[in-house]
Amino acid sequence: MSGAPAAIWVAACAADDVEREDVVRFDHDGRTYAIYHSPDDAYYATDGLCTHEEAHLAEGFVSGTIIECPKHNGRFDYRTGEAKGAPVCVNLKIYPVKIEAGRIFIDLA
């Protein structure tokens, strides 16, 4: 037994809802998530609020694999959640993503 929690896959949206190099907001159970479509056609999910001042990242700017917060221009690599410099210094939480029948699912376990 690995001790890892069992996956809790939640349907977030249709894959077609997320344009390449863009982000959409997904709200579930009182929390906000951001779902990204990368230039190489992969999908990623992170917490939806900036770790600096909790602005909605889905209102930010995506360039390649970087999301820039709309409030103070903090930047994160959405594939890893890594904060890329001031004013952000706390990484974003990332979530596993899978695509089934054209729908994006994120693992919220």
N, C-alpha and C positions, 0 to 999 in steps of 0.2 A: 504494500500500500504506500502511495507516495505522500500522503498527507496534504496534498493540494486540494483546495475546495473544488467540488464538482462545478462544471461550467453551468452558467445561467444565461443561455442565449436568448436575446430579446430582438425581435424584428424592429428595425429602426426606420427604414424607408426603402424605396425602390432604388436599385443601383443607378437607374437613369435619372434620378432626382439630383445626383451630384455630378456636375460638369467636371471635366478634367481640369486640374489645378484650381479647384474651388472647394468650398466648405459649406456644410449645411448644419443647422442646429437641430438637435433632437432632445426633447424633454421626456423624462420618464421617472415616475415615482418621486417627484419633487426635486430631481436633479437635472442638470443640463449637460449635454455632451456635444462634441463637435465631430463631424464625420467628414473625411477628406478623400479626394480622388487625386492620386498622384500623377505626375507626367508619364510614368511608366505603367499606368493603368491598374495600379493597386489601390486598395482602400485601407484607411486607418481611422481610428477613433481615439479621442482624448477627452479629458474633462472639458466642459464647454466654457469654463470661466478662467480668465487669466489669473495666475497665481499672485500677481502684483496687486491689482485693485478690483478684481472680479468683473471685469468687462466681458461681454459675450464675444468669444473669439469668432463666432460665425459672422460677426459684423466686421471682422478684420480683413486683411489683405493677404492672399496666398501667392507666394512666388516660389516656384519649384516645390521643395519640400519644407518650406518655412511658412509659418503663420505669424503674421504681425498683428499684435493687439491694436484695436482701433483707438484705445484711450491714450496710451503713452508710448506706442510703437515698440513695446517689448516684443522680442522674437523668440520663437520656439521651433525646433525641428519636430514636426508632428509625427514622424516615424518613431522617434525615441522618447519624445517629451522633453528633451534637453533644452533648458533655458540657454539662450545664445548671447546673453549679455544684459547690462543694465538697461532699464530699471528692473528687469526680472532676474531673480536668482534662485527661484524654486522651480524645479521641473514640473511639467504636467504629468498627471497620471495617464497612462495609455491603456487601451483595452484591445484584446484580440478581436478580429473581425473575420467573418466568413460570408460568402455569397452563396445563396441557394435559390434556385428558380427566379433569378433576377432581383432578389431582395437582399439587403444588407442586414446582417445580424451582428450584434456586439455582445461579447461575453462580459456580464456585469458581476461575475463571481468575485 
